[in-house]
Amino acid sequence: MEMECRNLKITALIPAYNPSKELIRLVNELSRTDFSAIIVVNDGSSRNCDSIFAELEKIDKVILLRHAINLGKGAALKMGLNHAYCFFADHAGVVTIDADGQHLVGDSVKVAEALKKHPESLIMGVRSFGGNVPWRSNAGNTVTKYLFRLLIGQKLTDTQSGLRGIPRSLIPSLLRINSNGYEFELDMLLACKYTGRKIIEQIITTVYIDQNRSSHFNPFIDSMKIYFVLFRFTLAAIFSALIDNTVFILIYGFSSSILTSQVSARAVSMIFNYSAVKKVVFYSEVKHGKTFPKYFSLVIVSGFVSYLLIKVLTMISPLSVVPSKLIAESIVFLGNFAIQRDFIFVHNKDAQEVKAV
């Protein structure tokens, strides 16, 4: 059970790329709150913004970090998180705030207070999407929200909010994530899912300045990166299926034995698939001693089910062995996905999201 401690220190972190002067106002207001430090990461902004960052450095509590070139929001967040982890060991965590002024200071404080109450949970500042919300923000969040629920098995109100309270203990896991763009924030949610960390939703005010035109989010390119994160399991499964079916066809061509071909194909594809889904898809940090026995059992069971389906299809239909194999594996895929997602690579099956008012 998490212990509340009102005296815990919290760091504010703002990734900034070509910000407006609105950032100066925002940081000034934040400096007058209880945030112990304010890290601003200049993510390779143009020289036109030098005067803005020069003003920021004069503000109390501000620590300015710089990227020589624009590396992306995720890279800027990781740079700030790394600094906070290395230099603020006595802080409970970090609250990330967007640089465009669309997160109110009062809401940032609410997220910080929630993090103090739940110092081991990720705090999500969640927006309502009614009223005059820009179409790309509303549509993007709606699509991602339902895909996240379908593919990840977790219900969240707002998957794309940049206002988050990140516990210190989660930071090392986040620094290992390879993504550097907007997709990093979705990977953060996956890291929570598969390390058994709770996600607590804190309601915040929905603010869009000038219909969100200042956002550097590219609706097509950045959305594709985000959806790639969600479909990584499918991609890993496709490559595994190619290996599995290729080996099956080759062995069957020599042996004419469905059983021998099925066992051989499963053994070869298992080596690739296990490593891919554990590290690249689910970011699982559970020890191999706990995950592999369960994964191996699933391989045996699913392989046997697939074998039976192949036998049945070849007996009751005019299909030959290879088409039957492809159909059987397509059927088994959905079950494999759900079991690996919710029982094998998750640290704690009781991980859940919690609503906060």
C-alpha positions in Angstrom: 0.0 0.0 0.0 1.3 3.4 -0.9 2.0 5.9 1.9 1.0 9.5 1.6 3.6 12.1 2.5 2.7 15.8 2.0 6.3 16.9 2.6 7.7 15.0 -0.4 9.5 17.1 -3.0 8.4 17.2 -6.6 10.3 18.4 -9.7 8.5 20.1 -12.7 9.8 19.1 -16.1 9.0 21.0 -19.3 10.2 19.9 -22.8 10.3 22.9 -25.1 10.8 23.2 -28.8 10.5 26.6 -30.4 8.3 27.9 -27.5 6.5 31.2 -27.4 6.9 33.8 -24.7 4.0 32.1 -23.0 6.5 29.7 -21.6 8.1 32.6 -19.5 4.8 33.3 -17.9 4.2 29.6 -17.2 7.6 29.1 -15.6 7.3 32.2 -13.5 4.0 31.0 -12.1 5.4 27.5 -11.4 8.3 29.0 -9.6 5.9 30.5 -7.0 4.4 27.1 -6.2 5.8 24.2 -4.1 7.7 22.6 -6.9 11.3 22.3 -5.6 12.9 22.5 -9.0 11.8 23.3 -12.6 13.8 21.5 -15.4 13.3 23.1 -18.8 14.8 21.1 -21.8 15.5 23.2 -24.9 15.0 20.5 -27.5 17.1 22.0 -30.3 15.0 25.2 -30.7 15.9 27.8 -33.3 18.2 30.7 -32.4 15.1 33.0 -32.4 14.2 31.4 -29.1 17.5 32.2 -27.4 16.1 35.3 -25.6 13.2 33.2 -24.2 15.6 30.6 -22.7 17.9 33.4 -21.4 14.9 34.8 -19.5 14.0 31.4 -18.2 17.5 30.9 -16.7 17.0 34.0 -14.6 13.9 32.5 -12.9 14.3 31.0 -9.4 14.4 27.2 -9.3 15.0 26.8 -13.1 17.5 24.4 -14.5 18.0 24.7 -18.3 19.2 21.7 -20.3 19.8 21.8 -24.0 19.8 19.5 -27.0 22.1 20.6 -29.9 19.4 19.5 -32.4 15.7 18.7 -32.2 15.5 15.0 -31.0 11.8 14.8 -30.2 9.6 15.2 -27.2 10.4 11.7 -25.8 14.1 12.4 -26.0 13.7 15.7 -24.2 11.5 14.1 -21.5 14.1 11.4 -21.0 16.9 13.9 -20.7 15.0 15.8 -18.0 14.0 12.6 -16.2 17.6 11.4 -16.2 18.7 14.7 -14.7 16.0 14.6 -12.0 16.9 11.0 -11.1 20.6 11.7 -10.9 20.5 15.0 -9.0 17.3 15.0 -6.9 17.5 11.7 -5.0 15.3 13.2 -2.3 12.4 14.0 -4.7 9.4 11.7 -5.0 9.1 12.2 -8.7 8.5 14.5 -11.6 5.5 16.3 -13.1 5.8 16.8 -16.8 4.1 19.9 -18.2 3.7 21.0 -21.9 5.4 24.2 -22.9 2.5 25.7 -24.8 0.5 26.9 -21.8 -2.3 24.4 -22.2 -1.7 23.0 -18.8 -2.9 25.3 -16.0 -0.5 25.8 -13.1 -3.3 24.9 -10.7 -3.8 21.5 -12.5 0.0 20.9 -12.4 -0.1 21.4 -8.6 -3.1 19.0 -8.4 -1.1 16.3 -10.2 1.9 17.0 -7.9 -0.3 16.6 -4.9 -1.7 13.3 -6.2 1.8 12.1 -6.8 2.6 12.9 -3.2 -0.4 10.8 -2.1 0.5 7.9 -4.4 4.3 8.1 -4.9 4.5 4.7 -6.6 1.7 5.4 -9.2 1.7 7.2 -12.5 -0.6 10.2 -12.3 -2.4 11.1 -15.5 -3.9 14.5 -15.9 -7.0 13.6 -17.9 -9.0 16.1 -20.0 -12.7 16.1 -21.0 -13.2 16.2 -24.8 -16.6 17.9 -25.0 -17.3 21.4 -26.4 -15.0 23.3 -28.7 -12.1 20.8 -29.0 -9.9 20.8 -32.1 -10.9 17.9 -34.4 -7.4 16.5 -34.6 -7.0 16.4 -30.8 -10.5 14.9 -30.3 -10.2 12.3 -33.1 -6.6 11.4 -32.2 -7.3 10.8 -28.6 -10.6 8.9 -29.3 -8.9 6.5 -31.7 -5.9 5.9 -29.5 -8.0 5.4 -26.4 -10.1 2.7 -27.9 -7.2 1.0 -29.6 -5.3 1.1 -26.3 -8.3 -0.6 -24.6 -8.6 -3.2 -27.3 -5.0 -4.1 -27.7 -3.6 -3.4 -24.2 -6.6 -4.4 -22.2 -6.7 -1.3 -20.0 -9.3 1.5 -20.0 -8.0 5.0 -19.8 -9.9 8.3 -20.4 -7.0 10.2 -22.0 -3.9 8.5 -23.4 -2.2 11.5 -24.9 -2.2 14.0 -22.0 1.3 15.5 -21.4 0.5 16.5 -17.8 1.7 13.5 -15.8 3.1 12.7 -12.4 6.0 10.2 -12.8 7.2 8.4 -9.6 11.0 8.3 -9.1 11.0 4.5 -9.1 9.5 4.4 -12.6 12.2 6.6 -14.2 14.9 3.9 -14.8 12.3 1.8 -16.7 11.4 4.8 -18.9 15.0 5.6 -19.7 15.3 2.2 -21.3 12.5 2.9 -23.8 13.9 3.4 -27.3 11.2 5.8 -28.6 12.1 9.5 -28.7 9.0 11.2 -30.2 5.4 11.6 -29.1 5.0 7.9 -29.0 7.2 7.8 -25.9 4.3 9.0 -23.8 2.2 6.0 -25.0 5.2 3.7 -24.3 5.2 5.1 -20.8 1.6 3.8 -20.3 2.7 0.3 -21.6 5.6 0.3 -19.2 3.1 0.8 -16.3 0.9 -1.9 -17.6 3.6 -4.5 -17.8 5.4 -3.6 -14.6 2.1 -3.8 -12.6 2.1 0.0 -11.7 -1.2 1.7 -11.1 -2.3 4.6 -13.3 -4.3 7.2 -11.4 -6.4 9.7 -13.4 -6.6 13.2 -12.1 -9.2 15.4 -13.8 -7.8 18.6 -15.3 -9.1 21.6 -17.2 -9.2 21.2 -21.0 -7.4 24.2 -22.6 -6.7 24.7 -26.3 -5.0 27.9 -27.3 -5.7 29.1 -30.8 -7.2 25.8 -31.7 -3.9 24.0 -30.8 -2.1 25.5 -33.8 1.1 25.9 -31.8 1.4 22.1 -31.4 4.3 20.5 -33.2 2.4 17.2 -33.3 2.2 15.9 -36.9 -1.3 14.3 -37.3 0.0 11.8 -39.9 3.6 10.9 -39.0 3.3 11.1 -35.3 0.0 9.2 -35.3 1.6 6.4 -37.3 4.4 6.2 -34.7 1.9 6.0 -31.9 -0.1 3.3 -33.7 3.1 1.4 -34.4 3.6 1.2 -30.6 0.1 -0.4 -30.3 0.6 -2.8 -33.1 4.1 -4.1 -32.2 2.6 -7.4 -31.0 1.0 -7.9 -34.4 4.2 -7.1 -36.2 6.2 -9.5 -33.9 3.5 -12.1 -34.5 3.7 -11.7 -38.3 7.5 -12.2 -38.3 7.1 -15.2 -36.0 4.4 -16.6 -38.3 6.6 -16.3 -41.3 9.3 -18.2 -39.5 6.8 -20.8 -38.2 5.1 -21.4 -41.5 8.4 -21.5 -43.5 9.9 -24.1 -41.2 6.6 -26.0 -41.2 6.4 -26.1 -45.1 10.1 -27.1 -45.4 9.8 -29.9 -42.8 6.5 -31.1 -44.2 7.9 -31.3 -47.7 10.6 -33.7 -46.5 8.7 -35.7 -43.8 5.0 -35.5 -44.8 4.3 -35.5 -41.0 2.1 -32.8 -39.6 3.2 -33.5 -36.0 6.9 -33.4 -36.8 6.5 -30.3 -38.9 4.4 -28.6 -36.2 6.9 -29.3 -33.4 9.9 -28.2 -35.4 8.2 -25.0 -36.5 7.1 -24.1 -33.0 10.5 -24.7 -31.6 12.3 -22.4 -34.1 9.7 -19.6 -34.0 9.5 -19.7 -30.2 13.2 -18.5 -29.9 12.5 -15.4 -31.9 9.0 -14.7 -30.6 9.8 -14.9 -26.8 12.6 -12.4 -27.0 10.6 -10.1 -29.3 7.5 -9.9 -27.2 9.2 -9.8 -23.8 11.6 -6.9 -24.6 10.3 -5.1 -27.6 6.5 -5.5 -27.3 5.7 -5.7 -23.6 8.8 -4.1 -22.0 8.5 -6.8 -19.4 11.0 -6.7 -16.6 9.8 -9.9 -15.0 12.6 -12.4 -14.6 12.9 -15.2 -17.2 12.4 -17.8 -14.4 8.8 -16.6 -14.1 7.9 -15.7 -17.6 9.5 -18.5 -19.7 7.9 -21.5 -18.0 4.5 -19.9 -18.6 5.4 -18.9 -22.1 6.7 -22.4 -22.9 3.5 -24.0 -21.6 1.5 -21.7 -23.8 3.6 -22.7 -26.8 2.9 -26.4 -26.1 -0.8 -25.9 -25.6 -1.3 -23.5 -28.6 0.8 -25.8 -30.8 -1.3 -28.8 -29.8 -4.5 -26.8 -30.5 -3.2 -25.7 -33.8 -2.2 -29.3 -34.7 -5.7 -30.5 -33.9 -7.3 -27.7 -36.0 -5.1 -28.7 -38.9 -6.1 -32.3 -38.6 -9.8 -31.4 -38.4 -9.7 -29.0 -41.3 -7.9 -31.5 -43.6 -10.4 -34.2 -42.6 -13.7 -32.2 -43.0 -12.8 -29.8 -45.8 -11.1 -30.0 -49.2 -8.2 -27.9 -47.9 -4.7 -29.2 -48.0 -2.3 -29.1 -45.0 -0.6 -25.8 -45.7 -3.8 -23.7 -46.0 -5.2 -25.5 -43.0 -2.1 -24.5 -41.1 -2.5 -20.9 -42.0 -6.1 -20.8 -40.9 -5.3 -22.7 -37.6 -2.6 -20.2 -36.7 -4.8 -17.2 -37.4 -7.4 -18.6 -35.0 -4.8 -19.4 -32.3 -3.2 -15.9 -32.6 -5.9 -14.1 -30.8 -5.8 -16.4 -27.8 -2.0 -16.2 -27.7 -2.1 -12.4 -27.7 -4.6 -12.1 -24.8 -2.8 -14.7 -22.7 0.7 -13.2 -23.2 -0.7 -9.7 -22.6 -2.6 -10.3 -19.4 -1.0 -13.4 -17.7 2.6 -14.0 -18.9 4.4 -10.7 -19.4 2.6 -8.5 -16.9 4.3 -8.1 -13.5 1.1 -8.0 -11.5 -2.3 -9.1 -12.9 -4.0 -6.8 -10.4 -2.4 -3.7 -12.0 -5.3 -1.2 -12.7 -6.2 2.3 -13.3 -7.7 4.3 -10.5 -10.0 7.3 -10.9 -9.2 10.5 -8.9 -11.5 13.4 -8.6 
